[in-house]
Amino acid sequence: MSSLTHFDAKGDAHMVDVSDKKITARVATASGWVRMSAEAFEIISSGTAKKGDVLGVAQLAGIMGAKKTPDLIPLCHPLPISKVALDLTLDPDLPGVRISGTVKTTGQTGVEMEALTAVSVAGLTIYDMIKAVDKTMDIGGIHVTLKDGGKSGRYEAS
């Protein structure tokens, strides 16, 4: 367990002390998707969902989710987020919605968890808004695609 930073020498969970880390510009991007029936896809595409603008609401929910990450993930540091951007793209080949979220900060720790939370909350919101039409939707593929800044440097998913 010594290589896992969220555990102390005894194996107990603790918040990592980042006070000695340099303050640097940091960015993370995550992506995922919501796969659904052709009927649900058509309703979102045409903008005729009974609950309103599915993609617009999901985008706002994802932004809010990123800002609430330390309230949801017990050992996450609260960070001064400087940007959250979500891109929700209709993909008829799924059929469904592809979600990409980017979070930026200048701080002592990264924003991967915030990017992952943004994508997750956006996906859950899509599900919530269209579940009356399709309860079989599949939310998946959520992963970090880019992380940059800090001493570990740049990571890009292949």
N, C-alpha and C positions, 0 to 999 in steps of 0.2 A: 504493500500500500504506500510505501514511501514516495513513489513516483506520482501518485495522485495528490494534487495540491489541495484538494478540499478535505483531506484527512490529516490529522496530526499524527505524531509519533505513536500514540496509543490506538490509533484507528478511529478516533472520534471525528465527526464532521465539524468543520469550522470554516468561517469566512476567511479567505486568503487575505493576508496583509499586503496591500499594494502600495503602501506609503513610500517605499524606497524606489519604486519604478518611475522611470522618466515619463513626463507628460508628453505625449506624441499624438499626432493626427491618426485616427483609426477609422477603418471602414470595414463593414461586413455586408455581404449579400447572401441571401438564401433563396431557395426556390422550392416549389412544390406544385401540386395540381389537384383539381377536383374533377373526377370523371363522373359522368352522369348519363341518363337516358337521352335519346334524341329529342324527346318531348320537352324535357327540362332544359336542354340546350337551346331549343327553339324559343322557349319562353324568355330565357335570359337574353338571347340574341335580339329578339324583337322588342324587348323592353316592356313586356306585358305581364310581368310577375305581379300578383295581387299585393305583395308587400312593398312594391316600389322598385327603385333602381338598385338591383342586386349588386352590380359591380361597384357602383358609387358608395353604397353603404359598406360593402366589404372592404373597400379601400380605406375609408375612414376608420373602420373597426381595427384594421391592421395597424394603422398609425397609432391609435389609442393603445392597442396591445403592446406595441414596442415600448411605449412610455410607461406602461404598468409592469414590465418584466420583473423588476426587483420585488414587486408585491406578489408575484406568482411563483417565482423560482427562489427558494429559501436562501441560497448562498450567493445570489447575484448582487453585485454592487449597484447602488443607485448612481446613474451617470448623467452628466449634462448632455443630453442628446442634442446635436445641432441640426440633424436632418433625418427624416424618415420618408422614403419614397416607395410606393408600391405600384407595380405594373401588373394589371390583370388583363390577360389576353385570351379571347375566345379562340378555342382550337377545335375545329370540326373533326379532326382526326381522332381526338380522344373518345368521344366528344366530351368537351368540358372547358375548364378554365385553367390556364397556366398562370401561376402567381410568382412574382419575383419581388423581393423586398430588399432595400438597401438602407443601412443605418450608418450615420457618421457621428463621431464625437472627437473631442480633443481631451484626452484623459490618460489615466494610468492603467487601464485595462480595456479589453476589446469589447465589441458590440455584437458578437456572434449570436448570443442568446436573444438579444433584442431583434435581430433580423429573423431568426427562427420563429420567435413568438409572433412577429408581424405576419409572416406567411401563414402560420398555424391559425391565428385568429381570423384572418381574412378567409381562409378555407372553411372554418367553422361557421362563419357568418353566411357564406354562400349556402352551405348546407341548411342552416336555420331558415333562410329566406325562401328556399325552394323545396324543402322537405315534404310539403303537402303534395307535390307532384311526383317526387322521386325519393323514396326512403332508402334506396339501394346505392346512393352516391358513395363514391370511394374517394377519400382524401389521402394523398400519399406523396411519396417521393421527396419529402421535406428534408433538405440538406443544405449545408453551407457550401456555396459555390465560390466565394471569395472572402478572404480575410487579409487585411493589410494593416501594418503599423505595429509598433512595439518591438521588443527584442527578438521575438520569434520570426519576424519578417512577414513575407507574403506567402499566402497559400491560395492556390486556385485548383478547384476540382477539375479532374480530367474529363 
